[in-house]
């Protein structure tokens, strides 16, 4: 982690004067930012727009960027989040989240088929439960688990303290658990191994 | 009060595992390679344009500076020539020299406080001395309605506006405490104010803090206290009551 931060700090400083280094930062993060943007706006063209604006803004402000030990990636996420939110404000519509369909190819026997069906039901329930969460709860779970950001990075993206992230995460997990219990009171599907 | 990472709690172990499983993640796509390369090329072109435009602006400034310098020099030369010619004509007239008499009056110069150029307008002005040259100039609270509707607003944000009246001797953290009418602590949060010991007198800066409301909070009026402590030693400086907020439930709306 330290090495990565150290490496990132050097890259960011170099990128302030060298376009090729900015290109390296772009190569490092473009896929993650695009994936995040796509999850937020659910449209490939819009996700490209959000990604483009994110990096254009990063480019415009990189000379003023001061390294404070915080992740550069979190800064990009913050810009992307603001762009996606501004898009949502313009659209005024709730995005219906699509989840990855479980891959059922290569199922050869009955036991595997049973596991795959359970897995599919299990995904569906999680999908339903996540869709019922408030945007704030969904956002924090999304940043932590789908985007794999660390708690300090999430604090940077959401402009709050790490303690605040822990409390919000705790509450969001609790509410998700409640939603899952409502959907499957016996926990039959969830707790089948 | 520091919170533990909820992911390490046994009650969430299974859920965390489910959420971490990539097959449960929302669908996403990879950016097409062609689009990625086009964007990369555009960005690098923009980078070059920015650099050129910066160079252009710098050259423009240099040109403007040279023109201004030349004009200033011309004015000085003209003034000098006029002054010499006038003194020569005065010498020719040989007018009497008038010498001023008397003493120079001492004029008291008072500092005029000017509105802060850096801080945005503050709805609530405090100018509270928090010790060690740290002054809390004021604050803003969001939502601005003066009360919070619980179940709708789970958190609220306070923007704090600071100014140093001298150079502080320590790096400070600020804490916010929310107390009930009996003085019991309900929620709190702390934020670093950065390297305050390096700030010169008169430095202004703002910092926002978010307080999350406890889930079992009852409607009523609550007090928000604010204080400072040394981030290295943990020693508290001073604490003041910042404000009071009213919590209502959806039923009170």
Interface residues (C-beta under 8 A of the other chain):
Chain A: X19 X20 X22 X23 X26 X27 X30 X31 X34 X35 X38 X39 X44 X47 X48 X51 X52 X55 X56 X59 X60 X97 X98 X99 X100 X101 X102 X103 X119 X122 X123 X126 X127 X136 X141 X142 X144 X145 X146 X151 X159 X160 X161 X163 X164 X166 X167 X168 X169 X170 X171 X173 X176 X177 X180 X190 X191
Chain B: X1 X2 X3 X4 X5 X6 X7 X9 X11 X12 X14 X15 X16 X18 X19 X20 X22 X23 X24 X25 X26 X27 X28 X29 X30 X31 X35 X36 X39 X40 X42 X43 X44 X46 X47 X48 X50 X51 X154 X189 X190 X191 X208 X209 X210 X212 X215
